[in-house]
Amino acid sequence: MSGRGAGQDGGTAGREPRRRRDPQWTRAVLLDALLELITEGAGEPTRKAVAERAGVSERSAFVHFADREALYVAAAERQAERWRALAEPVAPEWATADKVDALLAQRARMYEVMTPIRRVGLALEPESPGLRRVMARGDAFFRDDLAAMFTPELRQDPEALRPGGLLDAVEAAASWAVWDHLRTRRGLAEEAARSAMRLALRALLSGPTR
């Protein structure tokens, strides 16, 4: 997380005032503060709470964002950078079972990072065109990743890409919504949640649909 004091980022006391006058630095610490507070369970934090966590004045903080919409869209984009950094390539030529295991290992890391932020994003999404766009890009990223990873399996089913076909089923089985249901509603530990999703994905990708 970006430092909120001179000692945290390796700078000196003399450099800190200059950093605080840097608009990019101020934007970054505000976004980090907002994401930290949401992750800690603050829901939608107040402007005052975000400014205090960032270590900047409330009066000057939000001149860097046109409005609440712009702030949350920028925070969503910053959050997307974080979970995308956890993605690792999985070769399509691997065995199906190995690909499923690799997929779920990285999706588990991504989904744990995403969960508190995504819940707030889903609540705000209906009134925020910007958030809808950011979240739609994230959904497309996950779907495209599955389509590339499981290309050999999908090619064996001539109707895999039709609406309601195999790709839609695989996307649903590997989704954050399923992960959140297993972790939150069912109360499963991470390994148990991965096990349930592994069973579903292996059945879909080796089952009679093809």
PAZA-433615 format. One record per residue (C-alpha): x, y, z; residue in three letters. Coordinates in steps of 0.1 Angstrom, whole numbers, padded with zeros to 4 digits. Each point is the difference from the previous one (the first is absolute). Example, Ala and Ser with C-alpha at 12.3 -4.5 7.8 and 13.67 -1.06 7.14 Angstrom:
residues 2
- 0123,-0045,0078,ALA
- 0014,0034,-0007,SER
//
This chain:
residues 210
- 0000,0000,0000,MET
- 0012,0035,-0008,SER
- 0016,0016,0031,GLY
- -0018,0027,0019,ARG
- 0031,0013,0016,GLY
- 0036,0008,-0009,ALA
- 0015,-0030,0017,GLY
- -0024,-0025,-0016,GLN
- 0011,0007,-0036,ASP
- 0037,0004,0006,GLY
- -0001,0038,-0005,GLY
- 0012,0027,0023,THR
- -0020,0026,0019,ALA
- 0011,0026,-0026,GLY
- -0014,-0021,-0028,ARG
- -0034,-0006,0015,GLU
- -0015,0035,-0006,PRO
- 0009,-0003,-0036,ARG
- -0016,-0034,-0003,ARG
- -0032,0014,0016,ARG
- -0001,0026,-0028,ARG
- 0003,-0027,-0026,ASP
- -0036,-0006,-0014,PRO
- 0009,-0036,-0010,GLN
- 0013,-0008,0035,TRP
- -0031,0015,0016,THR
- -0023,-0020,-0023,ARG
- 0019,-0032,0007,ALA
- -0002,0003,0038,VAL
- -0036,0010,0000,LEU
- -0009,-0031,-0021,LEU
- 0021,-0022,0022,ASP
- -0017,0014,0031,ALA
- -0035,-0006,-0015,LEU
- 0009,-0036,-0010,LEU
- 0015,-0007,0035,GLU
- -0030,0013,0018,LEU
- -0024,-0020,-0021,ILE
- 0021,-0031,0004,THR
- -0001,0005,0038,GLU
- -0038,0000,-0001,GLY
- -0008,0037,-0001,ALA
- -0025,-0004,-0028,GLY
- -0001,0033,-0018,GLU
- 0023,0022,0021,PRO
- -0006,0037,0005,THR
- 0022,0026,-0017,ARG
- 0014,0009,0034,LYS
- 0010,-0036,0008,ALA
- 0017,-0004,-0034,VAL
- 0019,0033,0004,ALA
- 0011,-0009,0035,GLU
- 0012,-0034,-0010,ARG
- 0019,0015,-0030,ALA
- 0016,0027,0023,GLY
- -0012,0029,-0021,VAL
- -0025,0028,0008,SER
- -0037,-0007,-0007,GLU
- -0003,0034,-0016,ARG
- 0028,-0005,-0025,SER
- -0005,-0038,-0006,ALA
- -0028,-0002,-0024,PHE
- 0010,0028,-0024,VAL
- 0018,-0029,-0017,HIS
- -0033,-0017,-0009,PHE
- -0029,0017,-0017,ALA
- -0026,-0018,0021,ASP
- -0007,-0032,0020,ARG
- -0005,-0019,-0033,GLU
- 0035,0009,-0012,ALA
- 0015,-0010,0034,LEU
- -0016,-0034,0000,TYR
- 0007,-0007,-0037,VAL
- 0037,0009,0006,ALA
- 0000,-0023,0031,ALA
- -0015,-0028,-0020,ALA
- 0026,0003,-0027,GLU
- 0028,0000,0026,ARG
- -0015,-0031,0016,GLN
- -0002,-0017,-0034,ALA
- 0037,0006,-0004,GLU
- 0006,-0018,0032,ARG
- -0019,-0032,-0007,TRP
- 0011,-0002,-0036,ARG
- 0036,0000,0012,ALA
- -0008,-0033,0016,LEU
- -0009,-0016,-0033,ALA
- 0025,-0025,-0014,GLU
- -0001,-0016,-0035,PRO
- -0013,-0036,-0002,VAL
- 0009,-0018,-0032,ALA
- -0030,-0014,-0019,PRO
- 0020,-0032,-0008,GLU
- 0001,-0010,0037,TRP
- -0022,-0029,0011,ALA
- -0035,0012,0010,THR
- 0004,-0010,0036,ALA
- 0033,0019,0003,ASP
- -0016,0031,-0016,LYS
- -0029,-0001,0024,VAL
- 0023,-0002,0030,ASP
- 0022,0029,-0013,ALA
- -0031,0021,-0008,LEU
- -0015,-0005,0035,LEU
- 0033,0007,0017,ALA
- 0002,0035,-0015,GLN
- -0037,0007,0000,ARG
- -0001,-0007,0037,ALA
- 0027,0027,0005,ARG
- -0017,0024,-0022,MET
- -0035,-0005,0015,TYR
- 0013,0004,0036,GLU
- 0015,0034,-0010,VAL
- -0031,0010,-0020,MET
- -0028,-0010,0024,THR
- -0004,0030,0024,PRO
- 0005,0025,-0028,ILE
- -0023,-0019,-0025,ARG
- -0028,-0001,0025,ARG
- 0000,0038,0003,VAL
- 0004,0003,-0038,GLY
- -0031,-0022,-0006,LEU
- -0020,0022,0024,ALA
- 0011,0032,-0018,LEU
- 0000,-0014,-0035,GLU
- -0037,0007,-0008,PRO
- 0005,0038,0004,GLU
- 0035,0001,-0015,SER
- 0005,-0004,-0037,PRO
- 0038,0003,0005,GLY
- 0000,-0029,0025,LEU
- -0021,-0021,-0023,ARG
- 0026,0005,-0027,ARG
- 0029,-0009,0023,VAL
- -0018,-0031,0013,MET
- -0010,-0011,-0035,ALA
- 0037,0002,-0011,ARG
- 0009,-0022,0030,GLY
- -0027,-0025,-0009,ASP
- 0012,-0001,-0036,ALA
- 0036,-0005,0012,PHE
- -0011,-0031,0020,PHE
- -0021,-0014,-0029,ARG
- 0028,0005,-0026,ASP
- 0025,-0017,0023,ASP
- -0023,-0030,0002,LEU
- -0006,-0001,-0037,ALA
- 0038,0001,-0007,ALA
- 0009,-0025,0027,MET
- -0026,-0026,-0009,PHE
- 0001,0004,-0038,THR
- 0007,-0037,-0007,PRO
- -0030,-0011,0022,GLU
- -0023,0027,-0015,LEU
- 0009,-0010,-0035,ARG
- -0013,-0036,0006,GLN
- -0035,0014,0006,ASP
- -0014,0017,-0032,PRO
- -0025,0019,0021,GLU
- 0024,0011,0028,ALA
- -0002,0037,-0008,LEU
- -0038,0002,-0005,ARG
- -0020,0018,0027,PRO
- -0004,-0024,0028,GLY
- 0027,-0023,-0014,GLY
- 0031,-0014,0016,LEU
- 0020,0032,0002,LEU
- -0029,0017,0019,ASP
- -0001,-0030,0024,ALA
- 0037,0000,0006,VAL
- -0001,0038,0006,GLU
- -0027,-0005,0025,ALA
- 0017,-0028,0018,ALA
- 0032,0019,0003,ALA
- -0016,0034,0009,SER
- 0005,0022,0030,TRP
- -0037,-0003,0007,ALA
- 0004,-0038,0006,VAL
- 0032,0006,0020,TRP
- -0018,0026,0022,ASP
- -0030,-0023,0005,HIS
- 0023,-0028,0012,LEU
- 0022,0021,0022,ARG
- -0027,0023,0014,THR
- -0034,-0018,-0001,ARG
- 0013,-0035,0005,ARG
- 0029,0011,0022,GLY
- 0026,-0022,-0017,LEU
- 0037,0004,0004,ALA
- 0020,0009,-0031,GLU
- 0011,-0036,-0007,GLU
- -0035,-0013,0003,ALA
- -0014,0027,-0023,ALA
- 0027,-0009,-0026,ARG
- -0009,-0037,0004,SER
- -0037,0006,-0008,ALA
- 0008,0022,-0030,MET
- 0026,-0025,-0012,ARG
- -0026,-0028,0000,LEU
- -0024,0022,-0021,ALA
- 0026,0011,-0025,LEU
- 0015,-0034,-0005,ARG
- -0035,-0015,-0006,ALA
- -0009,0027,-0025,LEU
- 0033,-0002,-0019,LEU
- 0000,-0038,-0002,SER
- -0037,-0007,0000,GLY
- -0025,-0011,-0026,PRO
- -0008,0035,-0013,THR
- 0025,-0006,-0028,ARG
//
